[in-house]
Structure formats: structure tokens, C-alpha cells
Amino acid sequence: MKIKVEVSDADLAAMLCESLEEFEQEFRNQLDNGVVTDDGGAGSDWMCEYNLEIVKV
């Protein structure tokens, strides 16, 4: 699966991130650990492998 995220400077500021790398780290953490299934599993337990692309717009 490929996930593409377009983020602006305003988005980064709103999320208190100073760089795309920092945003990517936080976003990847949310995908892997922050998403919880109905039975309590983490995102990494049920998501297939993904390729994350962060693009500044």
C-alpha cells in the first residue's frame, strides 16, 4: 500500500513540527501505534506493509 501525504508549512506549524522528517516520524508512529482496532490491536498488527511518501506543497 502506498500512502501519500501533502503537507504545507501551515500544517507543519499547526502540528508543532519543524521539518518534514519530524512530521513523518510522528505520522508513522500514529499509523503504527496510534490506530487501535476494536479488539485493542495496534495499527501495525492489522495494516499491511506500506510505503509512506510525505510531500511539501
C-alpha positions as MATLAB code, in Angstrom:
seq = 'MKIKVEVSDADLAAMLCESLEEFEQEFRNQLDNGVVTDDGGAGSDWMCEYNLEIVKV';
ca = [
       0.000    0.000    0.000;
       1.246    3.498   -0.782;
       0.232    6.431    1.404;
       0.951    9.919    0.085;
       0.536   12.924    2.377;
       0.705   16.511    1.161;
       1.626   18.952    3.920;
       2.144   22.717    3.917;
       4.236   24.952    6.166;
       0.995   25.964    7.929;
       0.171   22.283    8.528;
       3.625   21.656    9.992;
       3.283   24.679   12.289;
      -0.198   23.618   13.419;
       1.163   20.176   14.327;
       4.216   21.662   16.065;
       6.644   20.019   13.627;
       9.729   21.885   12.453;
      10.548   19.644    9.484;
       9.090   17.066    7.117;
      11.264   14.443    8.780;
       9.774   15.234   12.192;
       6.255   15.118   10.716;
       6.982   11.794    9.008;
       8.249   10.290   12.247;
       5.129   11.414   14.141;
       2.797   10.328   11.331;
       4.448    6.906   11.030;
       4.189    6.469   14.809;
       0.461    7.247   14.657;
      -0.064    4.743   11.835;
       1.930    2.020   13.549;
       0.891    2.562   17.169;
      -1.838    5.190   17.468;
      -4.525    3.457   15.417;
      -6.339    0.930   17.591;
      -8.703   -1.750   16.334;
     -11.980   -2.674   18.013;
     -10.286   -5.596   19.762;
      -7.395   -3.484   21.082;
      -4.765   -4.291   18.461;
      -2.337   -1.651   17.214;
      -2.246   -0.422   13.627;
       0.917   -2.373   12.957;
      -0.969   -5.560   13.885;
      -3.609   -5.186   11.183;
      -2.174   -2.891    8.487;
      -0.378   -4.360    5.527;
       3.112   -3.111    4.760;
       3.075    0.452    3.473;
       5.269    2.982    1.701;
       4.876    6.475    3.131;
       5.553    9.495    0.936;
       5.454   12.977    2.526;
       5.340   15.879    0.045;
       5.568   19.582    0.884;
       3.041   21.711   -1.000;
];
